[in-house]
Amino acid sequence: MTDFATASPFAVPRRTWISLSVLLLGVAMALLDTTVVNVALPTIRTSLDASESTLSWIISGYALAFGLALIPAGRIGDRFGHTWVFIAGLAGFTLASMWCGLATGPTELIVARVVQGLAGGAFFPAVTALIQLLFPGPLRGRAFAVMGATIGFSTALGPIVGGLLIEAFGAGDGWRSIFFVNLPLGVIAVTAAIVLLPRLVAGSDARGVDALGLGLLAASLVAILVPLIQGEDAGWPLWTWLSIVGGVALMALFGAWEVAVVRRGQTPLVPPRLFAHGHFTGGVILAMVYFAAFTSIFFTISILWQAGLGHTALESGLVSIPFAIGSILGASQSARLAARLGRTVLIVGTGLVALGLVAVWVILAAVAPADLTHWILLPPLLVAGIGSGMFIAPNAQFIVATVDRSEAGAASGVVGTAQRIGSAAGIAVIGSVLFGAIDLPPGQPTPAALADTFAHAAAMAMAVSAALAVLAFALVFALPRQVEH
């Protein structure tokens, strides 16, 4: 078999690029499902009689489970080979998608989404790790740029795909089609992966998965996320604050446990030595903050457009087209700009995202609800999309390149977990702000009252997203000016 990892520094076999396309199909499926549900939330609420907190859990539960699976999956891939982890996870993701589509109640849908997230998180680290292993330096940036375009475009395309499917299959149970669409894609991707992907092992000395560490990490994140999602509905009782404090304490205990595991000569879930690199630590924090800002904007806009302004799911999805186009444009140039400008491309990217989201916030706060159209949001979302495309691919390359190649899976898992935790926390916080600001008058509200209330709430939620984007811009200076290719 061709030695994919030792190809010429200036060229790789054609099969390597075909393998990349298979990996990116999995990426597209996983990232599409982070936002495709957004436009379906009002329909799901009616169809399954779901509460507001349930709607947040449908998205945050997926993101949190996805993030929790990333790190152990990365370690397992380092030990046994990322290809088999990719295949198994993708197969599980496809089956879980079918379960989501068949769910008969809100609780079952949340559980199915959690399982889907776990499966998605299982195969996702293999993508970044295999790119790191398959492509030599000069081509690795190009491969990561394509991956970045796939991530940005798939995330932005989710609402459009969801709107088209619900429009085609009806507002009643049409939301189920957004999950069933994964079935043929999953079958194709799994089959192609078995046939085409190389059997590479990273050569790590990992000796197992740190189960207790994983349990502590999961418990800490759940303890923090539950009150963020349920607190608004419950009126923020004492248990919500105690849960958050307990979650922070468990996170500290997790860190201490990981250090103790290393001292005993065992393999930790998260190698503490990764965080000995200031650039890596800064990049992880940046990833968390950026994805909290980036993912939550589709949640806010979808709720406003349908529940507040009375538009269809398809009309709601069309609002995200400028962002999707911008993501493709930005990502297509990100590798070249990163090689030439270094960290400056990330500064420009996060700056454009912050500028775009601040502009969206100003529009939602200043424009009368009756005058809100997707055209008025086109310029700022296009600008934010270009910035997002410029940022995502180089950012991953800058962070992963700060660690040894043998730990590419573990590093990718940590970065990916930070992204998904950021997405989950972003939805939880923004959802709490959004739903908490909705103050409908008693009785049957008029369309004008609905529009005014939801527009005000959306403006407040978007203000949080914009503030997070500005913070991400500030944090980008923690990354190195250049990376070694």
Beta strands, then each sheet from edge to edge (+ up, - down):
end
